[in-house]
């Protein structure tokens, strides 16, 4: 009896079926993103569910249409392997996180946050013209930004919420975000960071030869994100960017960053990594000594301050175990099902068609996830380092992307939600523009330093 379909027709039907399947998956993924955008507080919940559902659907498709009976075994093995990895990484973080949180507490008590606040004070008075001179929100804004720059999240968030409340007191329309609140939120979302502590700690745990080698690339890319966010908001709000104070600050910082890029672009490839690693380690050691010296000058009990911060670091390391295990297991299922490879493959083909080098596409999931979920992006960063190696180009680029910006939608939900703002105006657009600039800069800088 002749077969109903010849081989060519069978292949065509198989291709059409797969196309319909992946179209459905793409629509489901888009729906998850839309839900996450509108219900930001539940973003990670939808993303976590999506990883499992999409992974299962793709695996089922492979079983039905390709006869791949191994796929579910691979997924179950990935679940247990990812859970083990999450626990081991979290446990290994304890020492490094205890160390850094202790040192940051020494710097905090030594007055580093206040010093940074004074340094950037004149710039912020120009960027927030809607606030009356001497308004109490200025102090909270400067402390928040300064704490974020040092990676002091525990100190930054309460002060940031206080700043939003103080700005809300001066806001004539309580349901609509004021200009000052939008500028503050976008600067927070851009996430300017001087010391990427958590990323260095993760790289240490995952066996990076020089965990701090991403220090300068992150500094450059996070500056690009912050500058883009600041300028975009300033243009909409018609803030005079040619004011001599603003020009002095932005011009000076841009000149420093440009000088760093120009210097490293002129070096042979083999020297870039060694010099940047030395520079990063020297700067970090200098910062540690500065923290201790300032604390001594203020007659702080440095040892007790270190122990106080170290206890917080230990508690943080233990607390994140279930969160890290949860997200790594979901990502493991998504990857083992072939879903991630399919998505990355499509992106790779697109950029290959445009004639670009496509190595960076393996790290793009971190960029896609970061505006929605910091925990999800961190899990993808760890997955990239575990899969490709902490010192691989992809591993380092994933770290640079993770450290470039903050979680835009989470910040919008927390900060605007805390004061009852319903109309966020153009804050999301400017925040995402800052994200795009930061991720683009991270890719370009990673090619310069590690490519």
C-alpha positions, 0 to 999 in steps of 0.5 A, spaced: 500 500 500 502 506 497 504 511 503 499 517 504 504 522 504 511 522 500 517 524 503 517 531 501 510 532 503 511 529 510 517 534 511 513 540 509 507 538 514 513 537 519 516 544 518 509 547 518 507 544 524 513 546 528 512 553 525 505 553 528 508 550 534 513 555 535 508 561 533 504 559 539 510 559 543 512 566 541 505 568 542 505 565 549 511 568 551 509 575 548 503 574 553 507 573 559 511 579 557 505 583 557 502 580 563 509 582 567 509 589 564 502 590 567 502 586 573 510 588 575 509 585 582 508 578 579 513 579 573 517 573 576 511 569 577 509 569 570 516 568 567 517 562 572 511 559 570 512 560 562 519 557 563 516 550 565 510 551 560 514 553 554 519 548 556 514 542 556 510 544 550 517 544 546 519 537 549 512 534 547 513 537 540 520 534 539 517 527 542 511 527 537 514 530 531 521 527 531 520 521 536 525 524 541 524 520 547 530 522 551 528 529 551 524 528 558 530 524 561 534 530 559 529 535 562 529 531 569 536 530 569 537 538 568 532 539 574 536 536 579 543 538 576 540 545 576 538 545 584 544 542 586 548 548 582 543 553 585 545 550 592 552 550 591 553 557 588 549 560 594 553 556 599 559 558 596 557 565 596 557 566 603 564 567 604 565 572 599 559 576 600 560 576 608 567 579 606 564 585 601 558 586 606 563 587 611 567 592 607 561 596 605 558 597 612 565 600 614 565 605 608 558 606 610 560 608 617 566 612 615 561 617 611 563 615 604 555 615 602 555 622 605 561 624 601 559 622 594 552 626 596 556 632 597 560 631 590 554 630 586 550 635 589 551 641 585 549 636 579 542 634 582 540 641 583 540 642 576 537 636 574 531 637 579 529 644 577 522 642 579 523 642 586 524 648 591 531 650 593 533 646 600 527 641 599 528 635 604 528 630 598 535 633 595 538 629 601 534 623 600 536 623 593 543 624 593 544 619 599 540 614 595 544 615 588 550 614 592 548 608 596 546 605 589 553 607 586 556 603 592 552 597 591 548 598 598 541 596 596 539 595 603 541 602 604 539 605 598 531 602 597 529 605 604 532 612 602 529 612 595 522 610 598 523 616 603 525 621 597 519 619 593 514 620 599 518 627 599 517 629 592 510 627 592 509 632 598 511 637 592 507 634 587 500 638 585 497 632 581 498 626 586 496 621 581 501 623 576 508 622 576 512 629 577 518 631 573 522 630 579 520 623 580 521 621 573 528 623 573 529 620 579 526 613 577 530 613 570 536 614 574 535 609 579 533 604 573 539 606 569 543 603 575 549 607 575 554 602 579 561 603 581 563 597 585 559 591 582 560 587 588 555 581 587 557 580 580 564 579 582 562 575 588 558 570 583 564 570 578 569 568 584 564 562 586 564 560 579 571 559 578 573 566 574 581 566 574 580 574 575 573 575 578 574 583 577 576 583 570 569 585 568 569 592 573 571 597 568 567 594 562 561 594 567 563 601 569 563 604 562 556 600 560 553 603 566 555 610 565 552 609 558 546 607 560 545 613 566 547 618 561 542 616 556 537 616 561 539 622 564 539 626 557 533 623 554 529 625 560 532 632 560 530 633 553 523 631 554 523 636 561 527 641 557 532 642 562 538 646 559 544 641 558 548 646 556 548 649 563 555 650 565 554 646 572 551 640 568 556 641 562 562 640 567 560 634 570 557 630 564 563 633 560 568 631 565 565 624 566 565 623 559 572 625 558 574 620 563 570 614 560 572 616 553 579 616 555 579 609 558 576 607 551 581 610 547 587 608 551 585 600 551 583 600 544 590 602 542 593 596 546 594 589 543 589 584 544 593 580 549 595 586 553 588 589 554 586 583 559 592 584 563 592 591 564 584 592 565 585 586 570 590 590 574 587 596 574 580 593 576 584 590 582 588 596 584 582 600 584 578 595 588 584 595 593 584 602 593 577 603 595 577 598 601 583 602 604 580 608 603 573 605 606 578 603 612 582 610 613 575 614 613 572 610 618 579 611 622 578 618 621 571 618 624 573 614 630 569 608 628 570 601 631 572 598 624 572 591 626 565 591 629 563 595 623 566 590 619 562 584 623 556 588 623 556 588 615 559 581 615 553 578 619 548 581 614 552 578 608 552 571 611 544 572 612 543 574 605 547 568 602 543 564 606 536 567 604 537 567 597 538 559 596 531 558 595 530 563 590 536 561 586 535 554 586 528 556 583 530 560 578 536 556 576 531 550 575 526 553 571 532 556 566 534 548 566 528 546 564 527 551 558 534 550 556 534 542 556 527 542 552 531 546 546 527 552 547 533 557 549 537 554 543 531 555 538 530 562 540 538 564 540 538 560 534 533 565 530 537 571 533 543 568 531 541 567 524 538 574 524 545 578 526 549 573 521 544 575 515 546 582 517 553 580 517 555 581 524 559 577 529 554 572 532 557 570 539 554 576 543 547 573 542 548 567 547 548 572 552 542 576 550 537 572 554 540 576 560 538 583 557 531 581 555 530 579 562 533 584 566 528 590 565 523 585 568 526 581 573 533 582 577 533 574 579 531 572 573 537 575 569 541 573 575 539 566 574 541 567 566 548 570 568 549 564 572 547 559 567 551 562 561 557 562 566 556 555 568 554 553 560 560 556 557 565 558 563 566 564 567 572 566 563 569 565 556 566 571 552 559 569 553 560 569 561 563 575 561 558 579 557 553 576 561 556 579 567 557 586 564 549 586 561 547 584 568 551 589 572 549 595 566 542 597 569 537 595 574 530 592 574 526 597 570 519 595 571 520 593 578 523 599 580 517 603 577 512 598 581 516 599 588 517 607 587 511 609 584 507 604 587 509 606 594 506 613 593 500 611 589 502 614 582 498 611 577 500 615 571 507 614 570 508 618 563 514 617 559 518 614 565 518 607 562 520 609 555 526 613 558 528 607 562 528 602 557 532 607 552 537 607 558 537 599 558 538 599 550 544 604 551 547 600 556 546 593 553 549 596 547 555 599 550 556 592 554 556 588 547 561 593 544 566 594 550 566 586 551 568 585 544 574 591 546 576 587 552 575 580 551 573 579 544 
